[in-house]
C-alpha cells in the first residue's frame, strides 16, 4: 500500500524497498473550468542537482525539449498538452542505480506554459499529485497530493528524490513560485 505524504514529510524509498532500482515518477493535475478562452498546458520539469544545490549544466534540466538526463538514467516520457483524463499526465522513468554519483537531488516541478500571457495560475488547478511506482511490480509506493493551497503561483516544486547515507529518500515539498519555469531555471543556476 502506498505511503501518503503531507507537505514537508520525508520518507525512505530504497531502504524500505530493498532491491528497488527502476521507478516511475508520475505527475498529474486537473484544471478547473474558467472562461479565459485559452487552453491549459502544464509541464513537468526535472532538475538534477549537485552538491551546490544547482544544475551543473543545461543537460541537468529535463523537460519536454530535453527528455533524457543523468547519462540516460532519467527519461521523461513526453509532453501531455491537455492534462485530460485520469491517472498520470506525465511520467519520468528513473533507474536509481545508474544515476551519476555527482547528482545528489532530483527535483520535480510542474509549471504552466505561457501562464502570464494566458492569465493562468495554480489557483485554477486542482488534484495535483506526484507518485512513485515500482516498475517491477506496478505497486504505488509513495503518493503526495498537493491540495488546493495555491493561488497566484505559476510553478510548483512538488518534491525531490535525494541521496542520504547511500539510500534514496523522497521529500514532499509543495512550494509554489511566481515567474513560472524561467524563475525556477534561474534559481537552479541555469540561464533562462
N, C-alpha and C positions, 0 to 999 in steps of 0.2 A: 504494500500500500504506500502511496506517495506521502512524503512529508510535506505538509502545507505550511509555508513560511509566512511570517509577518515582516513588515518593513524593519530593516536593521538586523534581522536574525541571520546567524551564520550556522552552517551545518556541514559536517563531514560528508564527502561524496565517495572517495575511494576507500577510506578506512572502514566505513560501514558497508561497503560493497566490494569485498576483495576480488581482485582479478578484473575489475571494470576497466576497460580501455576505450571502447567505442561508444560514444554517446551522441544523441541528437538533442540540440537545444531548440525547442520550439517556441516561437513568439506569436502572440495573437492579439487581436483587438477587434472591436466593432465601432462603427461611427454612428452617432446619433443623427436623427433626421434634422435637417436645417435647410433654410431657403437661400443659401449663398450662391446657388447656381453652379458651383464648381465641384468636381469630384474630389474625394479624399484619396491621397496616395501616401500611405505610411510606409516607412522603410526601416528595416533593421540594419544596424551597423555594428561592427565588431572592432574593438581596438585592442591590439596586442601590446602590452606594456612591459617594459624592462624595469630594472631596479630603481630608476629615476621616477617611475610612475608616468612615463611618457612613451610614445611610439618612437622607435629608433629610426624608422624611415617610412615612406609612403606605403611600402609593402606590408606594413603592420596595421593598415587600415583596410578592413574588408567590408565591402558593400556591393550594391548592385552593379557597379562598373569594375570591381576587382573582387572576384568571387573566391579567391584562394589565398591563404597565407600560412605562415609558420611552416615553411618548407612542405606544403601540401597537407599538413596535419589538421588544418581548419578549412572547411569548404562551406560557403554559403550556397544554398541550393537554388537561389534565384529570386527575383523581384516579383511580388504579388501586387498588381496595380490597383486592386479594388478592396481587398480585405473581406470580400463576401464569403459567406458560408461558415460552417462550424470548424473547430479544430485549429491547428496551427496555420497562421497566414504565411509565415516564412520560417525556414529551418536552417540550422547550422550543424553540420556533421563535424565531430571532433574525435581524433584519435589521441587520447590523453598521453599515451606512452611515447608518441612521436613529436609532441610539442617541444620545440627547442628550449634548452635549459635557460637561455637568456630571457625567455618570456616568463614573467612572474605572475602576471594577471591577464585575464581575458575579460574585457568589459563589453557588455551588451547594451545597446541603446536602440530606442525607437524614435524616429523623427518624422515630422510631417513635411512632405515635399512641397516647396513653394508656399509654406504656411503664411508668411507675411502677405504676399501678393494675393493669396486666396482668402485672407482674413479667417484663417483656421487656427485652432489651438487644441490642447488636450482636454479642455473643458467640454469639447464636443466628441470626445472619445470615451468609450466605456468597455468594460470587460477585458481590459488589457491583462496579459499574463505572460510569464516565462515558465517553461517547464523543462526538465531534463529527463530523457528517456534512455534506458539501457538498450542499445541496439541489438544485443544478443538475445534478449528476452522480450523486448517490446514493453517492458514494465516502466511506468512513470515513477521515477524515484523522488523527484522534488518538484513542487509547484509553488509559484508565488503569484497570487492575484493582486494586482496593483491597487484596486479600489478606485474611488472617484475623487481623489484628493487634489486634482489638478484643475486649473482654470485657464490662465493665460500662457502657460508653457507651450513651447513648440518642439521640445526634445525631452526625452526621459532616459536616464541611465537606469535600466531595470535591475541589473545585477552583475556580479562578476564571479568568475571562477578564479581561484588563486591558490598558489602553492604554499603549503605550510608543513614543515617537517617531513618533506618527501611525499606528502599526500596532497590531493586536490580537495578544496573546500568550496562552498558556494555562499556568497553574501547577497542577501536580498536588499538592494539599495533603494530603488524607487525615488530617485531625486530628479526633479524637473528643472529645466533650463529654458531661458528665453534665448532667442537668437538662433534657434534651430541647429542644424548639422554644422554650419560654419562655426558656431560658438564652441561646439564640442571638439571639432577638429583642432581648433586653436588651443583649447585647454589641454589637449593631449599632445601638444608640441609639434603639430604639423601646420603647413600653410593652408589657409582656407581658400 
